[in-house]
Amino acid sequence: MASHFIWYELMTSDLDAAIAFYSRVVGWDVRPGDNPGMDYRMIHAGETAVGGMMAAPDAHMPSAWAGYINVADVDAEVSAFEAAGGKVCWPANTLEGVGRMAMVADPQGAVIYVMTPAMEGESDAFGTVPGHCGWNEYHARDWQAAFDFYAGRFGWEKDTAMDMGAMGTYQTFKADGVRTGGMMNTPMPQKTWLFYFNVGNIDEAQERVTKGGGAIQLPPMEVPGGQWALVAKDPQGAMFGLLGSRPA
């Protein structure tokens, strides 16, 4: 059984502004969480909780999205990340009723959470439904090394490889037979995971981004399967992607 992305979380310098922006752009309903003493907001797509938002605990931390991957043993995964040359960003801790989790950086510096949820059942955070995350994309220094690392840890398998010319190879991957994301090399100094959220009309979504104070980094481009994807930054600087359609 492979591990999957089960949750998506925004840590932001302005929580209220971020809630207003994403509620308009993606159509989320962001509600207060129920953890005592913690101002954690729950992102709902319809009635399904798909992620969370919280204010960054340090004013100097850049706003960013992070994904959670389910594992059987958080402490063992933390040790494995360290042994491979990664590092611990936040040590493993247990939140009652939620689960045990840790924030780690992989050997190339990209940050994720590993988590053993307290609740049983499968997560619906990833999928094709509007408001859910529809694609997990790794921007690497060396995508092959990154894939080997994650496949060894989480049981992922290679899917199709696409030749992008001068940009090299775009390698998609599967978890338990489900196409989950892709990996590619990037000239950008920061190596990171980028998450694409499902919307309807991609051009209307692009307009909502710019009207809301966000900035388009890559305009809509057609991707395999007939969808269109764009990459943007929110007003606080967090990078994210959108997946949508374009009427014929």
PASETOR-427932 format. One line per 3 residues: their letters; for each residue x, y, z of N, C-alpha, C, O, CB. Coordinates in steps of 0.2 Angstrom, whole numbers, plus 2048, in hexadecimal, padded with zeros to 3 digits. Glycine has a CB too. Layout:
N
A	X/Y/Z/X/Y/Z/X/Y/Z/X/Y/Z/X/Y/Z ~ ...
***
This chain:
248
MAS	804/7FA/800/800/800/800/804/806/800/809/807/804/7FB/800/806 ~ 803/80B/7FB/807/811/7FA/805/816/7FF/7FF/816/801/808/813/7F3 ~ 809/81B/800/807/821/804/804/826/7FF/806/826/7F9/80D/824/808
HFI	800/82A/802/7FC/82F/7FE/7FC/836/801/7FD/837/807/7F5/82D/7FC ~ 7FC/83B/7FD/7FA/842/7FF/7F3/842/802/7EE/840/7FF/7FB/847/7FA ~ 7F3/844/809/7EC/843/80C/7EA/84A/80F/7E4/84B/811/7ED/83F/812
WYE	7EE/84F/80E/7EC/856/811/7F0/85B/80E/7F6/85A/80C/7EC/856/819 ~ 7ED/861/80D/7F1/867/80B/7F0/86D/80F/7EB/86E/812/7EF/869/803 ~ 7F6/870/811/7F6/875/816/7F9/87C/814/7FF/87B/811/7F8/873/81C
LMT	7F6/881/815/7F9/888/813/7FB/88B/81A/7F7/88C/81F/7F4/88C/810 ~ 802/88D/81A/804/891/820/805/898/81D/809/899/818/80B/88E/823 ~ 802/89D/820/802/8A3/81C/803/8A9/821/802/8A9/827/7FC/8A4/819
SDL	806/8AF/81E/807/8B5/822/801/8B9/824/801/8BD/828/80C/8B9/81F ~ 7FC/8B7/820/7F5/8BB/822/7F0/8B6/821/7ED/8B5/81B/7F5/8C1/81D ~ 7ED/8B3/826/7E8/8AE/826/7E2/8B0/823/7DF/8AD/81E/7E7/8AB/82C
DAA	7DF/8B6/825/7D9/8B9/823/7D9/8BA/81B/7D4/8B9/818/7D7/8BF/827 ~ 7DE/8BD/819/7DF/8BF/812/7DF/8B9/80E/7DC/8B8/808/7E5/8C3/811 ~ 7E3/8B4/810/7E3/8AD/80D/7DD/8AA/80C/7DB/8A7/807/7E8/8A9/810
IAF	7D9/8AA/811/7D2/8A7/811/7CE/8AA/80C/7CA/8A7/808/7CF/8A7/818 ~ 7CE/8B1/80C/7CA/8B5/807/7CC/8B3/800/7C8/8B2/7FB/7CA/8BC/808 ~ 7D3/8B3/7FF/7D5/8B2/7F8/7D3/8AB/7F5/7D0/8AA/7F0/7DD/8B2/7F8
YSR	7D5/8A6/7F9/7D3/89F/7F7/7CC/89D/7F6/7CA/899/7F2/7D7/89A/7FB ~ 7C8/8A0/7FB/7C1/89F/7FB/7BE/8A1/7F4/7BA/89E/7F1/7BD/8A2/801 ~ 7C1/8A7/7F2/7BF/8AA/7EB/7C1/8A6/7E5/7BE/8A5/7E1/7C0/8B1/7EB
VVG	7C8/8A4/7E6/7CB/8A1/7E0/7C9/89A/7DF/7C8/898/7D9/7D3/8A2/7E1 ~ 7C9/896/7E4/7C8/88F/7E4/7C1/88D/7E6/7BE/888/7E3/7CD/88B/7E8 ~ 7BE/891/7E9/7B7/890/7EC/7B6/88C/7F2/7B1/889/7F3/7B3/88C/7E6
WDV	7BC/88C/7F6/7BC/889/7FC/7B7/88C/802/7B6/892/801/7C3/888/7FF ~ 7B5/888/806/7B2/88A/80C/7B6/889/812/7B8/883/814/7AB/887/80D ~ 7B9/88E/815/7BE/88E/81A/7BB/88F/821/7B8/894/822/7C4/893/819
RPG	7BC/88A/825/7B8/88A/82C/7BD/88A/831/7C3/887/830/7B3/884/82C ~ 7BB/88C/837/7BF/88B/83D/7C0/884/83F/7BC/880/83E/7BD/88F/843 ~ 7C6/882/841/7C8/87B/843/7C5/87B/84B/7C3/87F/84E/7CF/87A/843
DNP	7C6/875/84D/7C4/873/854/7C9/871/859/7C8/86E/85E/7BE/86E/854 ~ 7CF/873/857/7D5/872/85C/7D6/877/861/7D7/87D/85F/7DB/870/858 ~ 7D5/876/867/7D5/87B/86C/7DC/87E/86C/7E1/87B/86C/7D4/878/873
GMD	7DC/885/86D/7E2/889/86E/7E6/889/867/7EC/88C/867/7E6/885/873 ~ 7E3/888/861/7E6/888/85B/7E2/88B/856/7DC/888/855/7E9/881/859 ~ 7E4/890/853/7E0/893/84D/7E1/890/847/7E5/892/843/7E1/89B/84D
YRM	7DE/88A/846/7DF/886/840/7D8/886/83C/7D3/885/83F/7E1/87F/841 ~ 7D9/888/835/7D3/888/831/7D2/882/82D/7D8/880/82A/7D3/88F/82D ~ 7CD/880/82C/7CB/87A/828/7C9/87C/821/7C4/87F/820/7C7/875/82B
IHA	7CC/879/81C/7CA/87B/815/7C5/875/813/7C6/86F/813/7D0/87B/810 ~ 7BF/877/810/7BA/873/80E/7B8/874/807/7B7/87A/805/7B3/873/812 ~ 7B8/86E/803/7B5/86F/7FC/7AF/86B/7FD/7AE/865/7FD/7BA/86B/7F7
GET	7A9/86F/7FD/7A3/86C/7FE/7A3/86B/806/7A5/86F/80A/7A1/866/7FA ~ 7A1/865/807/7A1/862/80E/7A7/85E/810/7A8/85C/816/79B/85E/810 ~ 7AC/85E/80B/7B2/85A/80C/7B8/85E/80F/7B9/863/80B/7B4/856/806
AVG	7BB/85C/814/7C1/860/816/7C7/85D/812/7C8/857/812/7C2/85F/81E ~ 7CA/862/80F/7D0/860/80B/7D6/863/80D/7DC/862/80A/7CE/862/803 ~ 7D6/868/812/7DD/86B/814/7DC/870/819/7D6/870/81C/7E0/86E/80E
GMM	7E1/873/81B/7E0/878/820/7E5/87E/81F/7E9/87F/81A/7E3/875/827 ~ 7E4/884/823/7E7/88A/823/7E9/88C/82A/7E5/88B/82E/7E4/88F/81F ~ 7EF/88F/82A/7F1/892/831/7F6/897/830/7F9/898/82B/7F4/88C/836
AAP	7F6/89C/835/7FB/8A1/834/802/89F/836/803/89A/83A/7F9/8A7/839 ~ 807/8A1/832/80E/89F/834/810/8A1/83B/80E/8A7/83D/812/8A2/82E ~ 813/89C/83E/815/89E/845/81A/8A3/846/81B/8A6/84B/817/898/849
DAH	81E/8A4/840/824/8A9/840/822/8AD/83A/821/8AB/835/82A/8A5/83F ~ 823/8B4/83C/821/8B9/837/826/8B9/831/825/8BB/82C/822/8C0/83A ~ 82C/8B6/832/831/8B5/82D/830/8AF/828/834/8AE/823/838/8B5/830
MPS	82C/8AB/82A/82B/8A5/826/827/8A7/81F/822/8AA/820/827/89F/82A ~ 829/8A4/81A/825/8A6/814/81F/8A2/813/81E/89C/816/82A/8A4/80D ~ 81A/8A5/810/813/8A1/810/814/89C/80B/818/89D/805/80E/8A6/80D
AWA	812/896/80C/813/890/808/80D/88B/809/80B/88A/80F/81A/88D/809 ~ 80C/887/804/808/881/804/80C/87B/806/812/87A/804/804/880/7FE ~ 80A/876/80A/80D/870/80B/808/86A/80B/802/86B/80C/811/870/812
GYI	80B/864/809/806/85E/808/808/859/80E/80E/859/810/807/85B/802 ~ 803/856/810/804/850/815/803/849/811/7FF/848/80D/7FE/851/81A ~ 808/845/813/808/83E/810/807/839/816/80B/83A/81B/80F/83D/80D
NVA	802/835/815/801/830/81B/807/82B/81B/809/828/816/7FA/82D/81A ~ 809/829/821/80E/824/822/80C/820/828/808/822/82C/815/827/823 ~ 80F/81A/829/80D/815/82E/811/817/835/80E/816/83A/80F/80E/82D
DVD	817/81A/834/81B/81C/83A/81F/822/838/824/823/835/820/816/83B ~ 81C/828/83B/81F/82E/83A/826/82F/83D/82A/831/839/81B/834/83E ~ 828/82C/842/82E/82D/845/833/829/841/839/82B/840/82F/82A/84C
AEV	831/823/83E/836/820/839/837/824/833/83D/824/830/833/819/838 ~ 832/827/830/833/82B/82A/837/831/82C/83B/833/827/82C/82D/828 ~ 837/834/831/83B/83A/833/842/837/833/847/83B/830/839/83D/83A
SAF	844/832/836/84A/82F/836/84D/82D/82F/853/82F/82E/84B/829/83B ~ 848/82B/82B/84A/829/824/84C/82F/820/851/830/81C/845/825/821 ~ 848/835/821/849/83B/81E/850/83E/820/854/840/81B/844/840/81F
EAA	852/83E/826/858/840/829/85E/83C/826/863/83E/824/858/840/830 ~ 85D/835/826/862/831/824/864/832/81C/86A/831/81A/860/82A/825 ~ 85F/834/818/860/835/811/863/83C/810/864/83E/80A/859/834/80D
GGK	864/840/815/866/847/814/861/84C/814/863/852/813/869/847/80D ~ 85B/84B/816/856/850/817/856/852/81E/85B/851/822/84F/84D/816 ~ 851/856/821/852/859/827/84B/859/82A/846/859/827/855/860/827
VCW	84A/85A/831/844/85B/834/843/862/835/847/866/838/844/858/83B ~ 83D/865/833/83B/86C/833/837/86D/83A/838/871/83E/837/86E/82D ~ 832/868/83B/82E/868/841/82F/861/844/82C/85C/840/827/86B/841
PAN	831/860/84A/831/859/84D/82A/856/84D/825/859/84D/835/859/853 ~ 82B/84F/84D/824/84B/84E/821/84D/854/824/84D/859/826/844/84D ~ 81A/84E/853/816/84F/859/80F/84C/858/80D/84B/852/815/857/85B
TLE	80B/84B/85D/805/848/85D/800/84D/85F/800/850/864/804/841/861 ~ 7FB/84E/85B/7F5/852/85C/7EF/84E/85D/7ED/84A/859/7F4/857/856 ~ 7EC/84E/863/7E7/84A/865/7E1/84A/861/7DF/850/85F/7E5/84B/86C
GVG	7DF/845/85E/7D9/844/85A/7DB/845/853/7D7/844/84E/7D4/849/85C ~ 7E1/848/851/7E3/849/84A/7E8/844/848/7E7/841/843/7E6/850/84A ~ 7ED/843/84C/7F3/83E/84A/7FA/841/84C/7FA/846/84F/7F2/83D/842
RMA	7FE/83D/84A/805/83E/84B/808/841/844/807/83E/83F/809/838/84D ~ 80C/846/844/80F/849/83E/816/84C/83F/818/84E/845/80A/84E/83C ~ 819/84D/83A/81F/851/83A/820/855/833/81E/852/82E/826/84C/83C
MVA	824/85A/833/825/85E/82D/82D/85C/82C/831/85D/830/824/866/82E ~ 82E/85A/826/835/858/824/837/85B/81D/832/85D/819/836/850/824 ~ 83D/85C/81C/83F/85E/815/843/858/812/847/855/816/844/864/816
DPQ	842/857/80C/845/851/809/84C/853/807/84E/858/808/841/84F/802 ~ 850/84E/804/857/850/803/858/855/7FE/85E/858/7FE/85A/84A/800 ~ 853/857/7FA/854/85D/7F5/851/863/7F8/852/869/7F5/851/85C/7EF
GAV	84E/863/7FE/84C/869/802/845/86A/802/842/86F/805/84F/86F/7FF ~ 841/866/7FE/83A/867/7FE/836/865/804/838/860/807/837/864/7F8 ~ 831/869/807/82E/868/80D/828/864/80C/824/866/808/82D/86E/811
IYV	827/85F/810/820/85C/811/81F/85A/818/823/85A/81C/820/855/80C ~ 819/858/81A/817/854/820/816/84D/81F/814/84B/81A/811/857/823 ~ 819/849/824/817/842/824/812/841/82A/813/844/82F/81D/83D/825
MTP	80D/83D/829/808/83D/82E/805/836/82F/803/833/82A/802/842/82D ~ 803/834/835/7FF/82E/837/7F8/831/839/7F8/833/83F/803/829/83B ~ 7F3/831/836/7ED/834/838/7EA/830/83E/7EB/82A/83E/7E8/835/832
AME	7E6/833/842/7E3/830/847/7DC/82D/845/7DA/828/848/7E1/835/84D ~ 7D9/830/840/7D3/82D/83D/7D4/828/838/7D9/828/834/7CF/833/83A ~ 7CF/823/838/7D0/81E/833/7CC/820/82C/7C9/825/82C/7CC/817/836
GES	7CD/81C/827/7CA/81E/821/7CF/822/81C/7D5/824/81E/7C4/822/822 ~ 7CD/822/816/7D2/825/811/7D0/82D/810/7CA/82F/811/7D1/822/80A ~ 7D5/831/80F/7D4/838/80D/7D1/839/807/7D3/836/802/7DB/83C/80E
DAF	7CD/83E/806/7CA/841/800/7CD/847/7FD/7CB/84A/7F9/7C3/841/800 ~ 7D3/849/800/7D6/850/7FF/7D8/850/7F7/7D8/855/7F4/7DC/851/803 ~ 7DB/84A/7F5/7DD/84A/7EE/7D8/847/7E9/7D5/842/7EB/7E4/846/7EE
GTV	7D7/84A/7E3/7D2/847/7DF/7D0/84C/7D9/7D4/851/7D8/7CC/845/7E2 ~ 7CB/84A/7D6/7C9/84E/7D0/7C4/853/7D1/7C1/857/7CD/7C7/84A/7CA ~ 7C1/853/7D8/7BB/857/7D9/7BE/85E/7DA/7C3/860/7DD/7B8/854/7E0
PGH	7B9/863/7D8/7BB/86A/7D9/7BD/86C/7E0/7B9/86A/7E5/7B5/86F/7D7 ~ 7C2/870/7E1/7C4/872/7E8/7C9/86D/7EB/7CD/86F/7F0/7BE/872/7EC ~ 7CA/867/7E9/7CF/862/7EB/7D5/863/7E7/7D5/866/7E2/7CC/85B/7EA
CGW	7DB/861/7EA/7E1/861/7E6/7E1/85C/7E1/7DF/856/7E2/7E7/85F/7EB ~ 7E3/85E/7DB/7E2/859/7D5/7E9/857/7D3/7E9/853/7CE/7DF/85C/7D0 ~ 7EF/85A/7D5/7F5/858/7D3/7FB/85A/7D8/7FA/860/7DB/7F7/85B/7CC
NEY	800/856/7D9/805/857/7DD/80C/857/7D9/80D/852/7D6/806/852/7E3 ~ 80F/85D/7D9/815/85D/7D4/81B/85F/7D8/81B/864/7DC/813/863/7CF ~ 820/85B/7D7/827/85D/7DA/82B/860/7D5/82D/85E/7D0/82A/856/7DC
HAR	82E/866/7D8/833/86A/7D4/83A/868/7D7/83B/86A/7DD/831/871/7D4 ~ 83E/865/7D3/844/862/7D6/84B/865/7D3/84B/868/7CE/844/85A/7D5 ~ 850/863/7D7/857/864/7D4/858/85E/7CF/85B/85F/7CA/85C/865/7DA
DWQ	856/858/7D2/857/852/7CE/851/84E/7CF/850/84A/7D4/85E/84E/7D1 ~ 84C/84E/7CB/846/84A/7CC/847/843/7CC/843/840/7D0/841/84C/7C6 ~ 84C/840/7C9/84D/839/7C9/84F/837/7D1/84C/832/7D3/852/836/7C4
AAF	853/83B/7D4/855/839/7DA/84F/83A/7DF/84E/837/7E4/85B/83E/7DD ~ 84B/840/7DE/845/841/7E2/840/83B/7E1/83E/839/7E6/842/848/7E0 ~ 83F/839/7DB/83B/833/7DA/83D/82D/7DE/839/82A/7E1/839/832/7D3
DFY	843/82B/7DD/846/826/7E1/845/826/7E8/844/821/7EB/84E/825/7DF ~ 846/82C/7EB/845/82D/7F2/83E/82C/7F4/83D/828/7F9/848/834/7F4 ~ 83A/82F/7F1/833/82F/7F3/830/828/7F1/82C/825/7F5/82E/834/7EF
AGR	832/825/7EC/82F/81E/7EA/832/819/7F0/82E/815/7F2/832/81C/7E3 ~ 838/81A/7F2/83A/816/7F7/837/816/7FE/836/812/802/842/817/7F8 ~ 835/81C/7FF/831/81E/806/82A/81C/805/827/819/80A/832/825/807
FGW	827/81E/800/81F/81E/7FF/81C/819/7FA/816/819/7FA/81D/824/7FE ~ 820/815/7F7/81E/810/7F2/81B/813/7EC/816/810/7E9/818/80C/7F6 ~ 81D/819/7EA/81A/81C/7E3/81D/818/7DD/823/816/7DE/81B/823/7E3
EKD	81A/818/7D8/81C/815/7D2/81C/81A/7CC/818/81F/7CC/818/80F/7D0 ~ 821/81A/7C7/821/81E/7C2/81B/81C/7BD/819/817/7BC/828/81D/7BE ~ 819/822/7BA/813/821/7B5/816/823/7AE/81B/820/7AC/80D/825/7B7
TAM	814/828/7AB/816/82A/7A5/81C/82F/7A5/81C/833/7AA/811/82D/7A0 ~ 820/82F/7A1/826/835/7A0/824/839/79A/824/836/795/82D/831/7A0 ~ 824/83F/79B/823/844/795/829/848/794/82D/84B/798/81D/848/796
DMG	82B/848/78D/831/84C/78B/82F/853/78A/82B/855/786/834/849/784 ~ 832/858/78E/830/85F/78E/836/863/78A/837/869/78B/82F/862/795 ~ 83A/85F/786/83F/863/782/845/865/787/847/861/78A/83C/868/77E
AMG	846/86C/786/84C/86E/78A/84A/86E/791/84F/86F/795/84D/876/788 ~ 844/86E/793/842/86D/79A/843/866/79D/843/865/7A3/83B/86F/79C ~ 845/861/799/846/85B/79C/840/856/79C/83B/857/798/849/85B/7A2
TYQ	840/852/7A1/83B/84D/7A1/836/84F/7A7/838/851/7AC/83D/846/7A3 ~ 82F/84E/7A6/82A/84E/7AB/828/847/7AC/824/844/7A8/824/853/7A8 ~ 829/845/7B2/827/83E/7B4/821/83E/7B9/821/841/7BE/82D/83B/7B8
TFK	81C/83B/7B6/816/83A/7BB/817/834/7BF/81B/82F/7BD/810/83A/7B7 ~ 813/834/7C5/814/82E/7C9/80D/82C/7CC/808/830/7CC/819/82F/7CF ~ 80C/826/7CE/806/823/7D1/807/820/7D8/80D/81E/7DA/804/81D/7CC
ADG	802/821/7DB/802/81E/7E2/7FC/819/7E2/7F6/81B/7E1/801/823/7E8 ~ 7FD/812/7E3/7F8/80D/7E3/7F4/80E/7DC/7EE/80D/7DC/7F3/80E/7E9 ~ 7F7/80F/7D7/7F4/80F/7D0/7F1/815/7CE/7EE/816/7C9/7EF/809/7D0
VRT	7F1/81A/7D3/7ED/821/7D2/7F3/826/7D0/7F7/827/7D3/7E9/823/7D8 ~ 7F2/829/7CA/7F7/82E/7C8/7F6/834/7CC/7F0/837/7CD/7F5/830/7C0 ~ 7FB/836/7D0/7FB/83A/7D5/7FF/841/7D4/7FD/846/7D7/7FE/837/7DB
GGM	804/841/7D0/808/847/7CF/80D/846/7CA/80E/841/7C7/80A/849/7D5 ~ 812/84B/7CA/817/84A/7C5/81E/84E/7C8/81D/851/7CD/816/84E/7BF ~ 823/84C/7C5/82A/84F/7C8/82D/852/7C2/82D/84F/7BC/82E/84A/7CB
MNT	831/857/7C3/835/85A/7BE/83B/85E/7C1/83A/860/7C7/831/85F/7B9 ~ 840/85F/7BD/845/864/7BF/843/86B/7BE/840/86D/7B9/84C/862/7BC ~ 846/86F/7C3/844/876/7C2/84B/87A/7C3/84F/878/7C7/83F/878/7C7
PMP	84C/880/7BF/851/884/7C1/851/889/7C7/855/88C/7C9/853/888/7BA ~ 84B/889/7CA/84A/88D/7CF/84E/88A/7D5/84E/884/7D6/842/88D/7D1 ~ 850/88F/7DA/855/88C/7DF/851/888/7E4/854/884/7E7/858/892/7E2
QKT	84A/88A/7E5/847/886/7EB/843/880/7E8/840/880/7E3/841/88B/7EE ~ 845/87A/7EB/842/874/7E9/83B/873/7ED/83C/874/7F3/847/86E/7E9 ~ 836/872/7EA/82F/872/7ED/82A/86D/7EA/82B/86B/7E4/82D/879/7EE
WLF	825/86C/7EE/81F/869/7EC/81A/86E/7EA/81A/873/7EE/81C/864/7F1 ~ 817/86E/7E4/812/873/7E2/80B/86F/7E1/80B/869/7DE/814/876/7DB ~ 806/872/7E4/7FF/86E/7E4/7FA/872/7E0/7FA/878/7E0/7FD/86E/7EB
YFN	7F7/86E/7DB/7F2/871/7D7/7EB/86F/7D9/7E9/86A/7DB/7F3/86F/7D0 ~ 7E7/874/7DA/7E0/873/7DC/7DB/874/7D7/7DC/878/7D2/7DE/879/7E2 ~ 7D6/870/7D7/7D1/86F/7D1/7CC/875/7D2/7C9/877/7D7/7CD/869/7D2
VGN	7CB/878/7CC/7C6/87E/7CB/7C2/87C/7C5/7C3/877/7C2/7CA/885/7CB ~ 7BE/881/7C3/7BA/880/7BD/7BD/883/7B7/7C2/880/7B5/7B3/883/7BE ~ 7BB/888/7B4/7BD/88B/7AE/7C4/88E/7B1/7C4/893/7B5/7B9/891/7AC
IDE	7CA/88D/7AD/7D0/88F/7AF/7D1/896/7AE/7D5/89A/7B2/7D6/88B/7AB ~ 7CE/899/7A9/7CF/8A0/7A7/7CB/8A4/7AC/7CE/8AA/7AE/7CC/8A2/7A0 ~ 7C6/8A2/7AE/7C2/8A6/7B4/7C6/8A5/7BA/7C6/8AA/7BE/7BB/8A3/7B5
AQE	7C9/8A0/7BC/7CD/89F/7C2/7D3/8A3/7C2/7D5/8A7/7C7/7CF/898/7C3 ~ 7D6/8A4/7BC/7DC/8A8/7BB/7DA/8B0/7BD/7DE/8B3/7C0/7DF/8A8/7B4 ~ 7D4/8B2/7BA/7D2/8B8/7BB/7D0/8B9/7C3/7D2/8BF/7C6/7CB/8BA/7B7
RVT	7CE/8B4/7C6/7CD/8B5/7CE/7D3/8B6/7D1/7D4/8B9/7D6/7C9/8AF/7D0 ~ 7D8/8B2/7CF/7DF/8B3/7D2/7E2/8BA/7D2/7E4/8BD/7D7/7E4/8AE/7CF ~ 7E1/8BD/7CC/7E4/8C4/7CB/7E0/8C9/7CE/7E2/8CE/7D1/7E5/8C5/7C3
KGG	7D9/8C8/7CE/7D5/8CD/7D1/7D6/8CD/7D9/7D5/8D1/7DC/7CE/8CC/7CF ~ 7D8/8C7/7DB/7D8/8C6/7E3/7DF/8C8/7E5/7E1/8C8/7EB/7D7/8BF/7E4 ~ 7E4/8CA/7E1/7EA/8CD/7E3/7F0/8C8/7E2/7F5/8C9/7E4/7EA/8CF/7EA
GAI	7EE/8C2/7DF/7F3/8BD/7DE/7F7/8BE/7D7/7F5/8C3/7D4/7F0/8B6/7DD ~ 7FC/8BA/7D6/800/8BC/7D0/801/8B5/7CC/803/8B0/7CF/807/8BE/7D2 ~ 800/8B5/7C6/801/8AF/7C1/808/8AE/7C0/80B/8B3/7BD/7FC/8B0/7BB
QLP	80A/8A8/7C1/811/8A7/7C0/812/8A3/7B9/817/8A5/7B5/814/8A2/7C5 ~ 80D/89F/7B8/80D/89B/7B1/806/89B/7AF/802/899/7B2/810/894/7B1 ~ 804/89E/7A9/7FD/89F/7A7/7FB/898/7A5/7FE/893/7A4/7FD/8A4/7A1
PME	7F4/898/7A4/7F1/891/7A2/7F4/88E/79D/7F5/891/797/7EA/892/7A1 ~ 7F6/887/79E/7F9/883/798/7F5/87C/798/7F3/87A/79E/801/882/799 ~ 7F4/87A/792/7F1/873/792/7F5/86E/794/7FB/86D/793/7EE/872/78B
VPG	7F3/869/798/7F6/863/79B/7F3/85D/798/7ED/85D/796/7F7/863/7A2 ~ 7F7/857/798/7F4/851/796/7ED/850/79A/7EC/851/7A0/7F8/84B/797 ~ 7E8/84D/796/7E2/84C/799/7DD/851/797/7D7/851/799/7E2/84B/7A0
GQW	7DF/857/794/7DA/85C/792/7D9/861/797/7D5/866/795/7D4/859/790 ~ 7DC/861/79D/7DC/866/7A1/7E1/86C/7A0/7E5/86B/79C/7DD/864/7A8 ~ 7DF/872/7A3/7E4/877/7A3/7E6/879/7AA/7E3/878/7AF/7E0/87D/7A0
ALV	7ED/87B/7AA/7F0/87C/7B1/7F3/883/7B1/7F6/885/7AC/7F5/876/7B2 ~ 7F3/886/7B7/7F7/88C/7B7/7FA/88C/7BE/7F9/888/7C3/7F2/892/7B7 ~ 800/890/7BF/803/891/7C5/803/898/7C7/804/89D/7C3/80B/88E/7C4
AKD	802/899/7CE/801/8A0/7D0/804/8A1/7D7/806/89C/7DA/7FA/8A2/7D0 ~ 804/8A7/7D9/806/8A8/7E0/800/8AC/7E3/7FD/8B0/7E0/80D/8AD/7E1 ~ 7FF/8AA/7EA/7F9/8AE/7ED/7FC/8B5/7F0/802/8B6/7EF/7F6/8AA/7F3
PQG	7F8/8B9/7F2/7FB/8C0/7F4/800/8C0/7FA/804/8C5/7FA/7F5/8C4/7F7 ~ 800/8BA/7FD/806/8BA/802/80C/8B6/800/811/8B5/804/803/8B6/809 ~ 80C/8B4/7FA/812/8B1/7F7/812/8AA/7F6/817/8A7/7F4/817/8B3/7FA
AMF	80D/8A6/7F8/80D/89F/7F8/80B/89D/7F1/807/89F/7EE/807/89C/7FD ~ 80F/898/7EE/80E/895/7E8/809/890/7E8/809/88C/7EC/815/893/7E5 ~ 805/890/7E2/800/88A/7E2/7FE/88A/7DA/800/88E/7D6/7F9/88C/7E6
GLL	7FA/884/7D9/7F8/883/7D2/7F1/882/7D2/7EE/881/7D7/7FC/87D/7CF ~ 7EE/883/7CC/7E7/882/7CB/7E6/87D/7C5/7EA/87E/7C0/7E3/888/7CA ~ 7E1/879/7C5/7E0/875/7BF/7D8/876/7BD/7D4/876/7C1/7E1/86D/7C1
GSR	7D7/877/7B7/7D0/878/7B5/7CF/877/7AD/7D3/873/7AA/7CE/87F/7B6 ~ 7CA/879/7AB/7C8/877/7A4/7C7/87E/7A0/7C7/883/7A3/7C1/874/7A3 ~ 7C7/87D/799/7C7/883/795/7C1/881/790/7C3/87C/78C/7CD/885/792
PA	7BC/885/790/7B6/883/78B/7B9/883/784/7BD/887/782/7B1/888/78B ~ 7B7/87E/780/7B9/87D/779/7B6/883/775/7B8/884/76F/7B6/877/776
***
